Structures are given as C-alpha cells and as structure tokens.
Amino acid sequence: MDALSTHPYLVSVALVIAFSIVRFLYRGYRIRRQFKNLPGPPHHPIWGHILVFADVQETLPPRIHPHILPHFIQQKYDLPPLFYLDFWPFGPNLCIIMSPTLINQAVVAPSLPKHEQVPLYVNPLAGKKALISLEGKEWKKWRGIFNPGFSISNMMSLVPSIVDESLVFVSVLESLADSGELFRLDERVTRLTIDVICRVVLTRRDHRSNSQIAENEIVSSFRALVDSQPDAQTINIFHLYDPRRPIKQWYYSGRLKSHLTRLLEERFVTRRTTNKKGGPKYVIDLALESYFAQKQAAKSNGFVDKDTEGQDKMLDDTFMEYAISQIRIFLFAGHDTTASGICYAFHFLSRHPQKLAKIRQEHDKVFGTNPSDAAAMIKELPQKLNDLPYTLAVIKEALRLYPPGSSVRAGVPGHFIVDPDNGEKYPTDGFLVWDQHLGMHRSAELWGPTVHEFIPERFLNTNSSGQQYPNPKNAWRPFSKGPRDCIGQEMALLESKIVLVLTLRSFDFTTVFDRNEITKIKPDGTEWAGRWKSKPNGIETLWDDPCYAVMLTTSHPRDGMPTKATKRTLG
Ligand code: HEM
C-alpha cells in the first residue's frame, strides 16, 4: 500500500509544507534578484542586507533609534542619497531617500500612498479613521475639517491656554529644583505636551487634563495603550506575539473611547453658550463647524447622507467616530514629538553656554529683564512670539539634529524617482519609500562640514549670499513636506517657543548620564528603569553625546534625559 492511501492527511500536510517552502524560496530568490542593479551596500545572495545592518549596529551604542542607522550605513559604504536595503523576510524592503529633490517626487508631487506599516502601527493606538493613515477623498475631507483648528491664526488665539499649561510646568520645575533631585526631563515635558494637546483640541479651563500634577483617566488609558505597543528592538517572539496585547489594547481603547465620547458630548452642548464671538476656538469646535458646513453644502447640492440624515442638530455617529480617532492621533503624533524637540533644545543649550546667553538676551529684549513678566505679556500680546528669530532657530536646530519622526510611503508600479542631474530612474514598486529625515539632516553634502554641530545661526539670514553655514532648500523637514505634512507643526513650534521663554531665564539644566545616579531616580511611571543594557563594544555615546535618540515606542532622548534643574539667581 502506498503512503497516500495509508496516511492521506500526513501526506497532504507534507505537500502543503513542501509547497510553502518552495514558494518562500522562490519569492526570496526573486526579491534578492531585484537588488542586482540597485544602489546599496554589498548584497549577499542569501542574507541580502541583513548582515550589513547587524555589522553597522555593532559599531553604535545600545538602543539607538532605527532611523539613525541608514545614516551610518550610507557613511560606511559611501552610498548616494538614494539607496536600497534588502531585509526580506524580516521586514519590508527599503528605498531610502536622503535628498530633498528626490524625496519630493514621492511625498510632494505626487504624494504616494502611506505604506501598510503605518495603519498597522497606528490603528491600535488611534483607531481606523486617523488622518495619518487615511487615503484619498476620505483623508482630504477630514484633513479639511480639522485644518482650520490648527491654522496659525487659530493657534495664536489659543496661546493663553498654552501659557497656562506651561506655567504648571514651570511650577513643577520649581519644586524639582528645590528638591535638587535628578528627574527625567522627557517625562515632565511629555506630560506638559499632553496637557497642551488636550486643552487646545478639546477642553476648556474647567476640563483640563492636569496630567502634570495628577493622574487623569484619558491620559492614563492613552499612555497604557502606547506602552502596550511591542518593543521594536526585541526579537523575543513571546514578547512580539504576546496574546495579552490585543486584549489590553481592546480594553484601554474602549476606556479611552468612552471618556472621549462623554467629553465630546459635553462640549457639543456647552460650546454655543461658551464660545464668545472672536474668542479662542478649540480645535474640536472648529472641526464641528466645518463638518456641519460641509453637510449643509452637500445638502444644498441635493446630496443626502442616509447615515446622518436628520442629525443636523446633534453629534452624529460619523462625526463621533472620526473625531475620536483624530483626538487620539493628535495625542499620539503630537505629544512625544513636541516633547523631544523641547528636550533637545534644553540639552543642546546646556552644552553651549554662548548660545544659551544669546537666547536669554533675546528673551530679555522682547519681554523685559524680569522673567516672571513674560507669561502675562505673551497672553496679552501673543504676536510677540513672532519677534523671536533666535529662539525659533534654536528649536529648528534641535529638530534638525534629532528629528523625532519621518515619513514612509508605499512604492507603486510604474512610479520611478528620477535623478534630474543624470536622468537615472529608480523604481519604487514593492519598496517602502522612506523619507529619511535624520539622514537628510545629517548629510554633510547638504549642510557642510559643521553638519553635526549645534549652530542655530544656520537658520538666520537665509537670504544673504556666501553664508558661512549652508541652509539648503527643502532639506529641513522634521514635519515632512507636501499635502501629508504635519497638521500640528504651527502648534508644536508655538508651544516650544512659549516653554523656552518661560523657563530658560529662571533655570539652568544639566543632563546626567552617570549610571549610579540614574538608578536613584524616583519611579515616575516610565518604562526606562531596567531598559539599559551596555553593549560589549562599550560605546555609550553617539556624535560625542550620551544623550542620543533611542526607540521606546517612538523616539525619545536616551533614558528620558536625566536632568538636574537649578534656579538661577538674577543679578
Ligand atoms: C515637533 C513636533 C512634531 C513633529 C516633528 C511632527 C512630525 C510629523 C511628521 C514627520 C508627519 C508626517 C508623517 C507621515 O508622513 O507619516 C506628521 C504628521 C502628522 N502630525 Fe505631526 N509632528 C509634530 C507635532 C504634531 C502635533 C502637535 C500634532 C497635533 C496635535 C501632530 C499631528 C499630526 C497628524 C494628525 C499628522 C498626519 C497628517 C496627515 O496625514 O494629514 N503632530 N507629523
């Protein structure tokens, strides 16, 4: 009797396995072959670029953020500003672009669709309707609805609210300075940025989230969700495929949704009575106005939306679903990005006393020499924030050296990136096209020999010819460029300016990376403790700085930037 008739199931299973292996190998062969004539590091017929990645990582300190690696790969193999990396089967294959002219052909005109990795990562945190992963008409409609709230003119009207939240941060710093303790600056600033987002987007004075001084249901559910994301730097499959994760995410997502629903309903009822004419408009109020205006316009054109027909005077389910997703994405995309920029501004200034003196002088000039006058002045005349070119240059330089994020797109069949200098065409189909902000910001070819130095002056006098420090066109792009650029960029810049003005003249900051000291930091709700593991290479700095960016769900300064604050005595 043959095997087929005695063990039919076993034979079938064996055939399926054999077929899958052949398919896997054939796929691998085709993918590896794709790289034959593409620019990139030396390519191995079996390992692709996996060993290149491991080799370069070996020369770097622990836990560096993955978006720093392509820069070092490019340096080691002297690669052009567009190159490919083959990580199959461990991840999508990459088309890495570090040139403004080339990347604009993927994110500006045209703007390619987001890569499938974006919703995969974002949806558990923000739901399926978040702007960052929507496409086409749906994205356009909802971006249009939320744009007015984030416009610079509306943000200016919300400056007093941002100042109020920042003053809480100042009082937190005062008590930390009084105690003399070491604390994680990143955590304190992150709580501030969460409070600012909640305030600006959603809540009035009486509904402040106050996460800087107490626990808050929305903030704790949101942070539990963020913490539930898998650690991108582990290959431990028990962690990566932890079956408890979806349950945790479902639970916290549900809690967040019910809190936000209640707040939105309250806000809907009170907004007509509390919104003064010409007064500040919270982002959600303006979104509601745009939404109802769009609905009205559609109705006038004879279009009836069956799902929301008859709900003109109430919050309909469609608005609720999208609004909740947007609030969640604003919290997610806006909190630690802004915090990282502010922290690095503090850090670089503390390492460059002359630049610190220069920014303090600017604040004295615009707000007078008594630091405690500044808050009231900003509230009364928010336009004064436009008179701070050096402060803006400091923030831009901090975001240049450590951009918190980047942008990833899906290559499409038939779309090639064309090098205008030589007409060379580069395929995008099948690749994750990576708008590599850090690589671009750290390119000596673009920024000159001082590329790794903290020189805010490079963003001043951009019109003068023969500049000492080049500031190449479109090469500064922490917020990305094109139609899918960051909706919250004006808010992030305004908030950063306010925080620097309210703190720099009152405090000195020193970062401390002595391991013995770091272990003494009081528990602060963060996951840093126990995350540090020295590497055999003994390297603990990057670009001569221990405070490099690491990955903890998103980009953060290493160890949360352990800092000591001291009060300044003004003479
Ligand atoms: C320094 C602070 C910030 C940085 C560096 C930053 C960076 C970015 C980048 C690079 C993108 C493009 C992402 C992509 O293409 O996938 C983006 C998009 C986005 N950002 Fe920000 N962001 C910051 C602050 C904020 C704030 C404060 C908010 C809101 C409160 C926000 C909300 C968003 C949203 C909703 C998108 C998606 C926009 C769309 O696809 O239409 N961001 N941000």
Residues whose N, C-alpha, C, O or C-beta is under 5 A from the ligand:
A	BS01	HEM	L131 I132 R143 I197 I329 F330 A333 G334 T337 T338 G341 P404 G405 S406 S407 V408 P478 F479 S480 P483 R484 D485 C486 I487 G488 Q489 M491 A492
